[in-house]
Every structure is written in C-alpha cells, then in structure tokens.
Amino acid sequence: MSERIKSKTIIVLSLLLALVAYIVITLTTPAAANERSLSSAICSQPAGKIVSLNSLTDFSWEKVYTFAPYTTKKEIFEILGFKSKIDLETVSESMVQMIFTEEEEVVCVLLGYPDKLGYAFDYGQEGYDYLVFSSAEEPNFRIERPYSRQLLLRYLPDM
C-alpha cells in the first residue's frame, strides 16, 4: 500500500473515531438521559389526564424556557443568563423546544419535531418572544390526542 493511501486511511479512521466519541459523549450526558426519561414519561400519559410538569420529571429543575422560532443562540443565552454547549435553537415554527435549567446549567432539552418526538406543546399564547415557568409554579398540562400518532400537552394557566 502506498504512503498516500495509508495517510488517507489513517485520517478517515481518526475522523470516524472522533465522530463515534462525540456521539457517545453527547448521548451519555445527564441532560440527554433526562431528555429520554422525560420524553418517555410524556409519551406514556393517557389522553384526558391533567399532569404537572413536575410529576413528569425525575430530575431537579428550577425554570423551563421556550422561545419563539428562530430565536438565536445569542438571544437565548442572554435570557438564560449563561451559555451552554447544548443545541438550543429551533429552525421551524413547528418544532418543540423546552429548556430546563438549574443553577445556571441546562439539565434537559426537549428539541425536535412533534412527529419524531411523539408530542407537541400548546401554551395558549400567540406571538410570544419566550415563556418561562418555574418548578415552584408546578405548571399543569392536559394531555390530548388530536392526532393518532402524537400527543398534545395543552398548558392550563389557571390551575
């Protein structure tokens, strides 16, 4: 084998190893584990039930944020009051985004399209820049199934 082929092979293998390491590290963070646990808890809820967001989470959090679509990372970080390496931006009006924080750290992020996640949220507000709820408020949602393949969690502000 020529030296050029060996060099290319080593570079390709190094890049693949780096990619695998990145994926393993990303999927094994506490925030990723919290996301999987919360998503599972949401998807297991029966339609018609009213649930507190606190009852769905098995991790500690102080505040949860959701931002208008296309809000930049810079704007998100300014409102959060700290930076994070976790992807927080939405790129479409239909995406779900909830950023759970505790002590200036992101502890969970729900981010994706409802058809892939299996659920969506309705906060009952149009045209907001961002919304924030605290765990002390115990925000409540009614579980609905308006579509056969996904749940809708409708925020209940008066509970």
MOMOJO-V359401 format. One record per residue. N is the residue number from 1. RES is the residue in three letters. PHI is phi as a letter, one per 40 degrees, with the letter a starting at -180 (* if undefined). PSI is psi as a letter, one per 20 degrees, with the letter a starting at -180 (999 if undefined). Layout:
# MOMOJO-V359401
{{N	RES	PHI	PSI} {N	RES	PHI	PSI}}
This chain:
# MOMOJO-V359401
{{1	MET	*	p} {2	SER	c	r} {3	GLU	c	h} {4	ARG	c	g} {5	ILE	c	g} {6	LYS	c	g} {7	SER	c	g} {8	LYS	c	g} {9	THR	c	g} {10	ILE	c	g} {11	ILE	c	g} {12	VAL	c	g} {13	LEU	c	h} {14	SER	c	g} {15	LEU	c	g} {16	LEU	c	g} {17	LEU	c	g} {18	ALA	c	g} {19	LEU	c	g} {20	VAL	c	g} {21	ALA	c	g} {22	TYR	c	g} {23	ILE	c	g} {24	VAL	c	g} {25	ILE	c	g} {26	THR	c	g} {27	LEU	c	i} {28	THR	b	j} {29	THR	c	q} {30	PRO	d	h} {31	ALA	c	h} {32	ALA	c	g} {33	ALA	c	h} {34	ASN	c	h} {35	GLU	c	g} {36	ARG	c	g} {37	SER	c	g} {38	LEU	c	g} {39	SER	d	g} {40	SER	c	g} {41	ALA	c	g} {42	ILE	c	g} {43	CYS	c	i} {44	SER	c	i} {45	GLN	c	p} {46	PRO	c	q} {47	ALA	c	q} {48	GLY	g	i} {49	LYS	c	q} {50	ILE	b	p} {51	VAL	b	q} {52	SER	c	p} {53	LEU	d	h} {54	ASN	c	h} {55	SER	c	i} {56	LEU	c	i} {57	THR	c	p} {58	ASP	b	k} {59	PHE	b	r} {60	SER	c	p} {61	TRP	a	q} {62	GLU	b	g} {63	LYS	b	q} {64	VAL	b	p} {65	TYR	b	q} {66	THR	b	p} {67	PHE	b	q} {68	ALA	c	q} {69	PRO	d	q} {70	TYR	g	j} {71	THR	c	p} {72	THR	c	r} {73	LYS	d	g} {74	LYS	d	g} {75	GLU	c	g} {76	ILE	c	g} {77	PHE	c	h} {78	GLU	c	g} {79	ILE	c	g} {80	LEU	c	h} {81	GLY	g	j} {82	PHE	a	r} {83	LYS	b	q} {84	SER	a	q} {85	LYS	c	i} {86	ILE	c	q} {87	ASP	c	p} {88	LEU	b	i} {89	GLU	c	q} {90	THR	c	q} {91	VAL	b	j} {92	SER	a	q} {93	GLU	c	h} {94	SER	c	i} {95	MET	c	q} {96	VAL	c	p} {97	GLN	a	o} {98	MET	b	p} {99	ILE	b	o} {100	PHE	c	p} {101	THR	b	q} {102	GLU	a	p} {103	GLU	f	l} {104	GLU	f	l} {105	GLU	a	q} {106	VAL	c	p} {107	VAL	b	i} {108	CYS	a	q} {109	VAL	b	p} {110	LEU	c	o} {111	LEU	a	o} {112	GLY	i	a} {113	TYR	c	p} {114	PRO	d	h} {115	ASP	c	h} {116	LYS	c	h} {117	LEU	c	h} {118	GLY	g	j} {119	TYR	a	r} {120	ALA	a	r} {121	PHE	b	q} {122	ASP	b	o} {123	TYR	c	i} {124	GLY	g	j} {125	GLN	b	q} {126	GLU	b	q} {127	GLY	g	k} {128	TYR	c	q} {129	ASP	c	g} {130	TYR	a	q} {131	LEU	b	q} {132	VAL	b	p} {133	PHE	b	q} {134	SER	b	q} {135	SER	c	h} {136	ALA	c	h} {137	GLU	c	h} {138	GLU	f	m} {139	PRO	d	p} {140	ASN	b	q} {141	PHE	b	q} {142	ARG	c	p} {143	ILE	c	p} {144	GLU	b	q} {145	ARG	b	m} {146	PRO	c	i} {147	TYR	b	q} {148	SER	c	h} {149	ARG	b	i} {150	GLN	a	q} {151	LEU	c	q} {152	LEU	b	p} {153	LEU	b	o} {154	ARG	c	p} {155	TYR	c	p} {156	LEU	b	n} {157	PRO	c	h} {158	ASP	c	j} {159	MET	b	999}}
